[in-house]
Amino acid sequence: MEAFQSMKALVARDGYSTLLVRRPMQATMLCVGCVVLLMFLICNYSSPFGVSAISHYFNNALLTKEKHESELEIILRNASMENKTVIITNLNDAWAEPGSIFDVFRESFQIGNQTQQFLNHLVVINWDQKAHARCQDIHPHCYQIESKTENATFSKEAFFMTQDYLHIVWKKIEFLGLVLQLGYNFVFTDTDIMWLRNPLEHFEEDADFQTSCDYFTGNSSDPNNAPNTGLSYVKSNEKTIWFYQFWFNSSKIYPDMHDQDAFNMIKMHPNVSSMNMKIRYISTTYFGLEKLHGIA
């Protein structure tokens, strides 16, 4: 019995000794780990490609995106009709000066037959600060989007098929796709179209995408119609959201084409056909798009 008690005491002493050795080792390892972690964080903070810098970059990017989307959503909500439809046009400084195209465009809503109320649902997207400032002076729903590329600004007129022109028309398609993603239908109208009648009366109720024509065959569903996408009515749904992304991506395949010519190239693409999106072409009887365009 005494031998057993002595053995227990020995084991206890050995265990206590082991514990005394382990604790300092654990404490030392913890300190070393903290020092290494601290050095890692300091190095990464000072590096432009470090964890802190990357986190800071993405946090700022997300905040910027949320800010712009929030601003856009507020504008769309304020301009929207009851069925979440807005009218959209685009503008740069070349057409924004007093007495220029933009004033004639706005006046057409005021003097047209039952078109006055549509001016309250018009969202003007602006390509430069001057156009945006002018828009804000005379119109309630103005939104400024990207105004610069690496080598160009868009305060001057973008002549047909120049690089500035191509950049603007494709950026427009990307922007309209975002409007659809936010759940809004839209009527897009070039700024040189005069609104003299109510176009909504002539849109087909069950169509997903409708566009005016330069040449109309007499059949609104005939893909051989020659579209003029300067006036289009698009409903927000999965089909049109997909289509606008597909359309925008086609700019990589047809980099020297503008959006309307690219539309002509893709409108009968198998991927588009497989989506069963109802594309309709609006009769030239009601929509005569000659410069200056007019909705008759």
C-alpha positions in Angstrom: 0.0 0.0 0.0 2.8 2.4 0.9 4.6 1.5 -2.3 1.4 2.3 -4.3 1.1 5.7 -2.5 4.7 6.5 -3.3 4.2 5.6 -7.0 1.1 8.0 -7.2 3.2 10.8 -5.7 5.9 10.2 -8.2 3.5 10.2 -11.1 1.9 13.4 -9.8 5.3 15.1 -9.5 6.3 14.1 -13.0 3.0 15.3 -14.4 3.4 18.7 -12.6 6.9 18.9 -14.0 5.7 18.2 -17.5 3.0 20.8 -17.1 5.6 23.4 -16.0 7.6 22.7 -19.1 4.6 22.8 -21.5 3.2 26.1 -20.4 6.3 28.1 -21.1 6.7 26.4 -24.5 3.1 27.2 -25.4 3.5 30.8 -24.3 6.7 31.2 -26.3 5.0 29.7 -29.4 2.0 32.1 -29.0 4.4 35.1 -28.7 6.3 34.0 -31.8 3.0 33.5 -33.7 1.8 37.0 -32.8 5.1 38.6 -33.9 5.0 36.8 -37.3 1.3 37.8 -37.8 2.1 41.4 -36.9 5.0 41.5 -39.3 2.8 40.0 -42.0 0.1 42.6 -41.5 2.6 45.4 -41.5 4.2 44.2 -44.7 0.8 43.8 -46.4 -0.4 47.2 -45.3 2.6 48.9 -46.8 2.4 46.9 -50.1 0.0 48.2 -52.8 -0.9 44.6 -53.5 -1.2 43.5 -49.9 -4.3 42.1 -48.2 -5.2 45.4 -46.6 -4.7 47.3 -49.9 -6.8 44.8 -51.9 -9.5 44.8 -49.2 -9.5 48.6 -49.2 -9.8 48.6 -53.0 -12.7 46.2 -53.2 -14.5 47.9 -50.3 -14.2 51.2 -52.1 -15.3 49.6 -55.4 -18.4 48.1 -53.8 -19.3 51.4 -52.1 -18.9 53.3 -55.3 -21.0 50.7 -57.2 -23.7 50.8 -54.5 -23.7 54.6 -54.5 -24.2 54.9 -58.3 -26.8 52.1 -58.4 -28.6 53.7 -55.4 -28.6 57.1 -57.2 -29.8 55.6 -60.4 -32.6 53.6 -58.6 -33.8 56.8 -57.0 -34.0 58.5 -60.3 -35.7 55.6 -62.0 -38.2 55.3 -59.2 -39.1 59.0 -59.3 -39.5 59.0 -63.1 -41.3 55.7 -63.4 -44.9 55.2 -64.6 -47.2 53.0 -62.5 -46.1 49.9 -64.5 -42.3 50.6 -63.8 -41.7 52.1 -67.3 -39.4 55.0 -67.9 -38.5 57.0 -71.1 -34.8 57.3 -71.6 -32.7 59.5 -73.9 -29.0 60.5 -73.9 -27.2 63.8 -74.2 -23.8 65.5 -74.4 -22.8 69.1 -74.3 -22.9 69.4 -78.1 -26.7 69.0 -78.1 -27.4 70.6 -74.7 -26.8 74.3 -75.3 -29.8 76.6 -75.0 -31.8 76.6 -78.2 -30.3 73.3 -79.5 -31.6 69.8 -80.1 -32.4 69.1 -76.4 -34.7 72.1 -76.2 -36.5 71.2 -79.4 -36.9 67.6 -78.1 -38.4 68.7 -74.8 -40.7 71.2 -76.5 -42.2 68.4 -78.7 -43.5 66.8 -75.5 -45.1 70.1 -74.5 -46.8 70.8 -77.8 -47.6 67.2 -78.9 -51.0 65.6 -78.8 -51.4 64.1 -75.2 -47.6 63.8 -74.7 -47.2 66.4 -72.0 -47.3 63.9 -69.1 -44.5 61.8 -70.6 -42.0 64.6 -69.9 -42.4 63.7 -66.2 -41.2 60.1 -67.0 -38.2 61.1 -69.0 -34.7 60.1 -67.7 -31.8 61.9 -69.4 -28.5 60.2 -69.3 -25.6 62.6 -69.7 -22.1 62.0 -71.1 -20.3 65.0 -69.6 -20.6 67.5 -66.8 -21.7 70.4 -68.9 -24.7 68.4 -70.3 -25.5 67.2 -66.8 -25.5 70.7 -65.4 -27.7 72.0 -68.2 -30.1 69.0 -67.8 -30.4 69.6 -64.0 -31.2 73.3 -64.7 -34.3 72.5 -66.7 -35.3 68.8 -66.1 -35.9 66.8 -62.9 -34.5 63.4 -63.8 -30.8 63.5 -64.9 -28.1 60.9 -64.5 -24.5 61.2 -65.5 -22.6 58.1 -66.6 -19.0 57.6 -67.8 -17.8 60.6 -69.7 -14.2 59.7 -70.5 -12.1 57.0 -72.2 -8.3 57.0 -72.1 -8.0 59.4 -75.0 -11.3 61.1 -75.4 -14.1 63.1 -73.7 -17.6 63.4 -75.0 -18.4 67.1 -74.5 -18.1 67.6 -78.3 -20.3 66.0 -80.9 -19.4 62.4 -81.5 -19.5 62.1 -85.3 -21.0 59.0 -86.9 -18.8 55.8 -86.7 -15.8 57.6 -85.0 -14.3 55.8 -81.9 -16.1 58.3 -79.7 -19.4 57.5 -81.4 -18.9 53.7 -81.1 -17.9 54.0 -77.4 -21.1 56.0 -76.6 -23.5 53.7 -78.5 -22.1 50.6 -76.8 -22.0 52.2 -73.4 -25.6 53.1 -74.0 -26.5 49.4 -74.6 -24.7 48.4 -71.4 -26.5 51.1 -69.4 -29.9 50.0 -70.8 -29.1 46.5 -69.8 -28.6 47.7 -66.2 -32.0 49.5 -66.2 -33.6 46.1 -67.2 -31.6 44.4 -64.4 -33.0 46.9 -61.9 -36.5 45.8 -63.0 -37.6 48.8 -65.1 -39.2 48.7 -68.6 -38.1 51.5 -70.8 -38.8 53.4 -74.0 -35.5 54.5 -75.4 -35.6 57.5 -77.7 -32.9 59.3 -79.6 -32.9 63.0 -78.7 -33.6 64.1 -82.3 -37.0 62.4 -82.3 -40.0 64.6 -81.8 -42.8 63.2 -79.6 -45.9 64.5 -81.3 -48.2 61.5 -80.4 -48.5 58.8 -77.8 -46.3 55.9 -79.0 -47.4 53.5 -76.2 -50.8 53.1 -77.9 -49.1 51.3 -80.8 -46.9 48.9 -78.9 -47.9 45.2 -78.8 -48.9 44.1 -75.3 -47.2 40.7 -75.3 -43.9 41.6 -77.0 -40.6 41.6 -75.1 -38.6 43.9 -77.5 -40.1 46.4 -80.0 -38.2 48.7 -82.3 -39.0 51.2 -85.0 -38.0 50.6 -88.6 -36.3 52.2 -91.5 -38.1 49.7 -93.8 -41.3 47.8 -92.7 -42.4 44.7 -94.6 -46.0 44.9 -93.3 -45.4 42.1 -90.8 -44.4 43.1 -87.3 -42.8 39.8 -86.5 -40.8 39.5 -89.8 -37.1 39.5 -89.0 -36.4 40.9 -92.5 -37.7 44.3 -91.3 -34.9 46.9 -91.2 -34.8 48.0 -87.6 -34.0 51.5 -86.4 -33.2 51.1 -82.7 -33.4 54.9 -82.2 -36.8 54.2 -80.7 -37.4 51.0 -78.8 -39.7 49.7 -76.1 -38.3 46.9 -73.9 -39.8 45.0 -71.0 -37.7 43.9 -68.1 -37.6 40.1 -67.9 -35.1 37.3 -68.0 -35.1 37.2 -71.8 -34.4 40.8 -72.4 -31.8 41.0 -69.6 -30.0 38.1 -71.2 -30.4 39.6 -74.7 -28.9 43.0 -73.8 -25.9 41.3 -72.3 -25.6 39.2 -75.5 -26.0 42.3 -77.6 -23.4 44.2 -75.6 -21.0 41.3 -75.9 -21.4 41.2 -79.7 -19.4 44.5 -79.8 -16.3 42.2 -79.3 -17.2 40.2 -82.4 -18.2 43.3 -84.4 -15.9 46.0 -83.1 -16.3 48.2 -86.1 -20.1 48.1 -86.1 -22.5 50.3 -84.2 -25.2 48.8 -82.0 -27.9 48.9 -84.7 -25.9 47.0 -87.3 -24.8 44.5 -84.7 -28.4 44.0 -83.7 -29.1 43.1 -87.4 -26.4 40.6 -87.2 -27.6 38.8 -84.1 -31.4 39.1 -84.3 -31.6 35.7 -86.0 -28.7 34.1 -84.1 -29.6 30.6 -82.8 -29.0 31.6 -79.2 -31.5 34.5 -79.6 -34.0 32.2 -81.3 -33.7 29.7 -78.5 -34.7 32.3 -75.9 -38.1 32.7 -77.6 -38.0 36.4 -77.0 -40.8 38.1 -78.9 -39.2 40.8 -81.1 -41.6 43.1 -82.9 -41.0 45.8 -85.5 -43.2 48.9 -85.4 -45.0 50.0 -88.5 -43.7 53.1 -90.3 -47.3 54.2 -90.6 -47.1 55.4 -87.0 -43.4 56.0 -86.5 -41.7 57.9 -89.3 -38.0 58.2 -88.4 -36.6 60.8 -90.7 -34.3 63.5 -89.5 -35.6 65.2 -87.5 -37.4 62.1 -86.5 -41.1 62.3 -85.7 -43.7 60.1 -84.0 -46.6 60.9 -86.2 
